[in-house]
Amino acid sequence: MSDFAMPALMGHGPAPTLGILPDWLNPDVFLRDPALAPWIVLIVCGIVFAETGLLVGFFLPGDSLLFTAGLLVATGALDVSLPLFALFIFLAAFLGDQTGYLIGNKAGPTIFKRPDSRFFKQSYVERAHGFFERFGGRAVVLARFVPIVRTFVPVIAGVAKMPYRTFIVFNLLGALLWGVGVTMLGFWLGQYAWVGENIDLIFLAIVFVSVVPMIIEGTKALLHGRRNNAKSAARTDATEV
């Protein structure tokens, strides 16, 4: 059986040190688990697909998962064929967004009427809708790099009846830049010893960079809302005068 089909977890690379996430969500922990070795490729692709294609996958660690997987391949902790691994990740990311689009296309506006629950909030859909309205078709690519938003933007694109061929083009580009790009970035940086020795700090940096776009968009929305409120108040005062 090929090295890709039966990847082995070697004893190389830095020991996991980060405790921000529970072990079952911490890529630097479960990717090293020998019990998961025969299934690690399927697990990674399954997580990528769920986060981008299923409404319940928004909490999964996509960015850190891909980066850590690439890093562990570079250090030898994951014994898999990098080109094949990247190809399967690309396919999982592409099919995930395609599934999200079809869900939105079939479910339509009912997505916006779904009640809040422990794992689902209408605010997530509204945030993704605002992101889509702001960036248009480019949102399909850009959303890949924004946690939570990347789960819902494909659905919003389906609800908005974005032309299917146009969506496919943006989806292919997004799957390549995010799925393959982040994995290859982890592989490239993983060849430097200081990265392996400071994986906890690298992980924190990934989380920070992932959250920054959300903070920027939230700040812009807040300022925009305040400006609109100020204009409305000014118009009201002028009318009263």
C-alpha positions in Angstrom: 0.0 0.0 0.0 1.3 3.5 -0.9 2.7 5.9 1.7 -0.2 8.2 0.9 -2.9 5.6 1.7 -1.3 4.5 5.0 0.5 7.6 6.4 2.6 7.0 9.5 3.1 9.4 12.3 6.8 9.5 13.0 8.5 10.6 16.2 10.1 13.7 14.5 9.2 17.4 15.1 8.3 19.4 18.1 6.1 18.0 20.8 2.6 19.6 21.0 2.6 22.4 23.5 -0.4 24.5 22.8 -3.4 24.2 25.1 -5.8 26.8 23.7 -8.0 24.2 22.1 -9.2 20.9 23.4 -7.1 18.0 22.1 -9.8 16.8 19.7 -9.7 20.3 18.0 -6.0 21.0 18.4 -4.3 20.0 15.1 -0.9 19.7 16.7 -2.3 17.0 19.0 -4.7 14.8 16.9 -2.6 14.9 13.8 0.2 13.2 15.8 -2.1 10.5 17.3 -0.7 7.1 16.1 -4.2 5.6 16.4 -5.4 8.0 13.7 -2.4 7.5 11.4 -4.2 5.3 8.8 -7.1 7.8 8.6 -5.3 11.1 8.9 -5.8 12.1 5.2 -9.5 11.3 5.4 -9.8 13.2 8.7 -8.1 16.3 7.3 -10.2 16.3 4.1 -13.3 15.6 6.1 -12.8 18.6 8.4 -12.0 20.8 5.4 -15.2 19.7 3.6 -17.3 20.0 6.8 -16.1 23.5 7.5 -16.7 24.8 4.0 -19.7 22.7 3.0 -21.8 22.0 6.1 -23.5 24.7 8.2 -22.4 22.9 11.4 -18.7 23.0 10.5 -18.0 26.7 11.3 -16.2 25.9 14.6 -13.6 23.6 13.0 -9.9 24.8 12.9 -9.4 25.1 9.2 -6.5 27.5 8.9 -4.5 26.0 11.8 -5.3 22.5 10.5 -3.9 23.1 7.0 -0.9 25.0 8.3 0.0 22.4 10.9 -0.5 19.5 8.4 1.9 21.1 6.0 4.4 21.8 8.8 4.2 18.2 10.1 4.8 16.8 6.6 7.9 19.0 6.4 9.3 17.8 9.7 8.5 14.1 8.9 5.9 13.8 11.7 3.3 13.1 8.9 4.6 10.6 6.3 2.4 11.4 3.4 3.0 12.4 -0.2 2.7 16.2 -0.2 1.5 16.6 -3.8 -1.3 14.0 -3.3 -2.2 15.4 0.1 -2.5 18.9 -1.4 -4.6 17.6 -4.2 -7.0 15.8 -1.9 -7.3 19.0 0.3 -8.0 21.0 -2.8 -10.8 18.6 -3.8 -12.3 18.6 -0.3 -12.2 22.5 -0.2 -13.8 22.7 -3.7 -16.5 20.2 -3.1 -17.2 21.7 0.3 -18.1 25.1 -1.2 -20.0 23.5 -4.0 -22.1 21.7 -1.4 -22.7 25.0 0.5 -23.8 26.7 -2.7 -26.3 23.9 -3.5 -27.7 24.0 0.1 -28.3 27.8 -0.3 -29.7 27.4 -3.8 -32.2 24.7 -2.7 -33.0 26.1 0.8 -33.2 29.7 -0.3 -34.4 32.4 2.1 -35.3 29.7 4.8 -31.6 29.8 5.7 -32.3 33.3 7.1 -35.3 32.1 9.1 -33.5 29.2 10.9 -33.8 29.7 14.6 -30.8 30.2 16.8 -29.4 27.1 18.6 -26.4 26.1 20.6 -24.3 25.7 17.4 -26.1 28.1 15.0 -26.6 31.8 15.2 -28.4 34.0 12.8 -25.6 36.6 13.3 -23.3 34.2 11.5 -25.5 34.2 8.4 -25.9 38.0 8.6 -22.2 38.5 8.8 -21.6 36.3 5.8 -24.4 38.1 3.9 -22.8 41.5 4.6 -19.4 40.1 3.5 -20.9 38.8 0.3 -22.8 42.1 -0.4 -19.5 44.0 0.2 -17.2 42.0 -2.0 -19.6 40.3 -4.5 -18.1 37.3 -6.3 -14.7 37.9 -4.8 -16.2 37.0 -1.4 -16.1 33.4 -2.4 -12.3 33.6 -2.5 -11.7 36.1 0.3 -14.1 34.3 2.7 -11.8 31.3 2.7 -9.5 33.2 5.0 -12.1 34.4 7.4 -13.3 31.9 10.1 -17.1 31.3 10.3 -17.6 33.5 7.2 -16.1 30.9 5.0 -18.7 28.4 6.1 -21.7 30.6 5.2 -20.6 32.6 2.2 -21.1 29.7 -0.3 -24.6 29.2 1.1 -25.3 33.0 0.7 -24.0 32.8 -2.9 -26.5 30.0 -3.5 -29.4 31.9 -1.9 -28.5 34.9 -4.0 -28.6 32.7 -7.2 -25.0 33.7 -8.1 -24.4 32.3 -11.7 -23.2 28.8 -11.2 -20.3 29.0 -13.7 -19.1 32.2 -12.0 -19.2 30.5 -8.6 -17.2 27.5 -9.8 -14.4 29.8 -11.1 -14.2 31.7 -7.8 -14.5 28.4 -5.9 -11.6 26.8 -7.8 -9.4 29.9 -7.1 -10.4 30.0 -3.4 -9.8 26.2 -2.9 -6.3 26.6 -4.5 -5.2 29.7 -2.6 -6.6 28.6 0.7 -6.5 24.8 0.7 -3.3 24.3 -1.1 -1.7 27.7 -0.3 -2.0 27.5 3.5 -0.8 23.8 3.5 2.2 24.7 1.3 3.0 27.7 3.6 3.1 25.4 6.6 5.3 23.0 4.6 7.7 25.7 3.6 8.0 27.2 7.1 8.2 23.8 8.6 11.6 23.3 7.1 13.0 26.0 9.5 13.8 24.7 13.0 12.7 27.9 14.7 9.2 27.4 13.4 9.0 23.9 14.9 10.4 25.1 18.2 7.8 27.9 18.4 4.7 26.1 17.0 2.6 27.5 19.9 3.4 31.1 18.9 2.9 30.3 15.2 -0.5 28.8 16.0 -1.4 32.0 17.9 -0.3 34.1 15.0 -2.5 32.1 12.6 -5.5 32.6 14.9 -4.8 36.3 15.2 -4.4 36.8 11.4 -7.6 34.8 10.8 -9.5 37.0 13.2 -8.1 40.4 12.0 -10.4 40.5 8.9 -13.4 40.0 11.2 -12.3 42.7 13.5 -11.7 45.1 10.6 -15.1 44.4 9.1 -16.8 44.6 12.4 -15.2 48.0 13.1 -16.2 49.3 9.6 -19.8 48.2 10.1 -19.9 49.8 13.5 -18.5 53.1 12.2 -20.8 53.0 9.2 -23.8 52.4 11.5 -22.8 55.4 13.7 -22.4 57.6 10.6 -25.8 56.6 9.4 -27.3 57.2 12.8 -25.7 60.6 13.0 -27.0 61.6 9.5 -30.5 60.4 10.5 -30.3 62.4 13.7 -29.2 65.5 11.7 -32.0 65.1 9.2 -34.5 64.8 12.1 -33.2 67.9 13.8 -33.4 69.8 10.5 -37.0 68.7 9.9 -38.0 69.8 13.4 -36.5 73.2 12.9 
